[in-house]
Amino acid sequence: MGTTIYIKVKPNSGKRSIESFGNNRYLVYLSEPPENDKANIELTSMLSKYFGVPPAKIVIKHGRSGDNKMIEIVS
């Protein structure tokens, strides 16, 4: 079991950043477009660096094709 976080992504934004709003809620700006899974790959990479875990520990539980995602960080 791990930690569940909720993310609103802004793909194709031209910048890369993660903003925390408390209560495990984040806004993530991605430079990649939301096609061919590019945005999800960039999101996983950014979150792994942000939380200091390997990318394989970041699991998109809900919202793979949407802007609102539920992510589990597996411990």
C-alpha positions as CSV (number, residue, x, y, z in Angstrom):
1,M,0.0,0.0,0.0
2,G,1.2,3.5,-0.7
3,T,0.3,7.2,-0.7
4,T,-2.6,8.4,-3.0
5,I,-2.3,11.9,-4.5
6,Y,-4.6,13.8,-6.8
7,I,-3.2,15.7,-9.7
8,K,-4.6,18.2,-12.2
9,V,-2.3,18.3,-15.2
10,K,-1.8,21.1,-17.7
11,P,-0.2,19.5,-20.8
12,N,1.4,21.5,-23.6
13,S,2.0,24.4,-21.2
14,G,5.5,25.2,-22.2
15,K,6.9,24.9,-18.7
16,R,7.5,22.1,-16.2
17,S,6.6,22.6,-12.6
18,I,4.7,21.0,-9.7
19,E,2.6,23.1,-7.3
20,S,1.3,21.6,-4.1
21,F,-2.0,22.7,-2.6
22,G,-1.9,20.5,0.5
23,N,-4.1,17.5,1.3
24,N,-2.2,15.5,-1.4
25,R,-3.4,17.7,-4.2
26,Y,-1.1,19.0,-6.9
27,L,-1.2,21.0,-10.1
28,V,1.5,19.9,-12.6
29,Y,2.5,21.8,-15.7
30,L,3.8,19.6,-18.5
31,S,5.6,20.6,-21.7
32,E,4.6,17.5,-23.6
33,P,1.3,17.1,-25.5
34,P,-1.4,14.7,-24.3
35,E,-0.9,12.3,-27.2
36,N,0.8,8.9,-27.5
37,D,1.1,8.8,-23.7
38,K,3.9,11.5,-23.8
39,A,2.3,13.6,-21.1
40,N,1.9,10.6,-18.7
41,I,5.5,9.6,-19.3
42,E,6.7,13.2,-18.5
43,L,4.4,13.3,-15.4
44,T,5.7,10.0,-14.1
45,S,9.3,11.2,-14.6
46,M,8.6,14.5,-12.8
47,L,6.8,12.9,-9.9
48,S,9.5,10.3,-9.4
49,K,12.1,13.1,-9.0
50,Y,9.8,15.2,-6.8
51,F,9.1,12.4,-4.4
52,G,12.5,10.7,-4.7
53,V,11.2,7.3,-5.8
54,P,11.8,5.2,-9.0
55,P,9.4,5.8,-11.9
56,A,8.1,2.3,-11.5
57,K,6.7,3.2,-8.1
58,I,4.4,5.9,-9.6
59,V,1.1,4.3,-10.7
60,I,-1.8,6.1,-12.5
61,K,-4.8,4.6,-10.9
62,H,-7.5,6.7,-12.5
63,G,-7.5,9.4,-15.2
64,R,-4.9,8.1,-17.6
65,S,-6.5,9.9,-20.6
66,G,-7.8,12.9,-18.6
67,D,-6.5,16.0,-16.9
68,N,-7.6,14.9,-13.4
69,K,-5.6,11.9,-12.2
70,M,-5.4,9.8,-9.1
71,I,-1.8,8.5,-8.6
72,E,-0.5,6.0,-6.1
73,I,3.1,6.1,-4.9
74,V,3.8,2.5,-4.1
75,S,6.0,2.0,-1.0
